[in-house]
Amino acid sequence: GAAILLENGEIVTGNNQENASYPSGLCAERTAIYYAGAQFPGVKMLRMALTAGSQLQSTTTPIPPCGACRQAIAEYEVKQEAPIEMYFMGETGKIVKSASLANLLPLGFDRSFL
């Protein structure tokens, strides 16, 4: 699951959207960030919290965003010209904080390369 705190105080949430025709689903991070971008255009995203669990085992280590989600979040940071503080965790255990997605995706690709 993902939750995003917006500059206007709104909290937008998202969850995985699974699809039998893998990989047509969508991760919680992108579900939340695209919804925030569509419903609150121009409103900065301040913080994002992510958590992941499994039906097969307990997740006790922090679960970071996948590569596609990292790219989407990075592009929103560039678009809003401000970092998005991130927190990610498993079901229990340690919580990791990153001041910006740029810390998780060094040498990122953005629109400046197009």
C-alpha positions as CSV (number, residue, x, y, z in Angstrom):
1,G,0.0,0.0,0.0
2,A,1.0,3.6,-0.5
3,A,-0.1,6.9,1.0
4,I,0.9,10.4,-0.1
5,L,0.7,13.6,1.9
6,L,0.0,16.6,-0.3
7,E,0.9,20.2,0.3
8,N,-2.8,21.0,0.8
9,G,-3.1,18.5,3.6
10,E,-4.9,15.8,1.5
11,I,-3.8,12.2,1.9
12,V,-4.1,10.1,-1.2
13,T,-3.8,6.3,-1.0
14,G,-3.2,3.5,-3.5
15,N,-2.9,-0.2,-3.5
16,N,-1.7,-2.8,-5.9
17,Q,-4.0,-3.3,-8.9
18,E,-3.4,-7.0,-9.9
19,N,-4.3,-8.4,-13.3
20,A,-4.2,-12.0,-14.6
21,S,-2.5,-10.6,-17.7
22,Y,0.8,-9.8,-15.8
23,P,2.4,-7.2,-16.1
24,S,-0.8,-5.3,-16.8
25,G,-1.3,-4.5,-13.1
26,L,-0.1,-1.4,-11.3
27,C,1.9,-1.1,-8.1
28,A,0.5,0.9,-5.1
29,E,3.0,3.6,-5.5
30,R,2.1,4.4,-9.1
31,T,-1.7,4.1,-8.4
32,A,-1.4,6.7,-5.6
33,I,1.0,9.1,-7.4
34,Y,-1.0,9.1,-10.7
35,Y,-4.3,9.6,-8.8
36,A,-2.7,12.5,-6.9
37,G,-1.4,14.0,-10.2
38,A,-4.8,13.6,-11.8
39,Q,-7.0,14.8,-8.9
40,F,-4.7,17.5,-7.5
41,P,-2.7,18.9,-10.4
42,G,-0.1,21.4,-9.4
43,V,-0.3,20.4,-5.7
44,K,3.1,19.3,-4.4
45,M,3.6,15.8,-3.0
46,L,5.4,16.1,0.3
47,R,5.7,12.6,1.7
48,M,5.1,9.1,0.7
49,A,4.7,6.0,2.9
50,L,5.0,2.5,1.5
51,T,4.3,-0.9,3.0
52,A,4.2,-4.4,1.6
53,G,3.0,-7.7,3.0
54,S,2.9,-11.3,1.8
55,Q,0.3,-14.0,2.2
56,L,3.1,-16.6,2.2
57,Q,5.4,-15.1,4.9
58,S,5.8,-12.2,7.3
59,T,7.7,-9.3,5.7
60,T,10.0,-7.9,8.3
61,T,12.4,-5.9,6.1
62,P,11.7,-2.6,4.3
63,I,10.3,-3.1,0.9
64,P,11.5,-0.3,-1.5
65,P,9.7,0.8,-4.7
66,C,10.3,-1.2,-7.9
67,G,12.2,0.3,-10.8
68,A,9.1,1.5,-12.7
69,C,7.7,3.1,-9.5
70,R,11.1,4.8,-8.8
71,Q,11.0,6.3,-12.3
72,A,7.5,7.6,-11.9
73,I,8.2,9.1,-8.5
74,A,11.4,10.6,-9.8
75,E,9.6,12.3,-12.7
76,Y,7.1,13.9,-10.3
77,E,10.0,15.2,-8.2
78,V,11.4,16.9,-11.3
79,K,8.0,18.2,-12.3
80,Q,7.3,19.8,-9.0
81,E,10.9,20.9,-8.5
82,A,10.9,19.5,-5.0
83,P,11.8,16.1,-3.4
84,I,9.2,13.7,-2.1
85,E,10.3,12.4,1.4
86,M,9.8,8.6,1.4
87,Y,9.3,6.0,4.2
88,F,9.1,2.3,3.4
89,M,8.7,-0.8,5.5
90,G,7.5,-4.4,5.6
91,E,4.6,-5.5,7.8
92,T,6.8,-5.2,10.9
93,G,10.4,-4.1,11.7
94,K,12.6,-1.4,10.5
95,I,11.4,1.7,8.7
96,V,13.7,3.3,6.1
97,K,13.5,7.1,5.4
98,S,14.8,8.7,2.3
99,A,14.7,12.5,1.8
100,S,14.2,12.1,-1.9
101,L,13.7,9.4,-4.6
102,A,16.9,10.7,-6.0
103,N,18.7,8.8,-3.2
104,L,17.2,5.5,-4.5
105,L,17.7,6.2,-8.2
106,P,21.1,7.9,-8.8
107,L,21.8,9.1,-12.3
108,G,18.0,9.1,-13.0
109,F,16.6,9.6,-16.5
110,D,14.1,12.5,-16.8
111,R,12.6,14.8,-19.5
112,S,15.8,16.9,-19.7
113,F,17.3,14.0,-21.8
114,L,14.5,14.1,-24.4
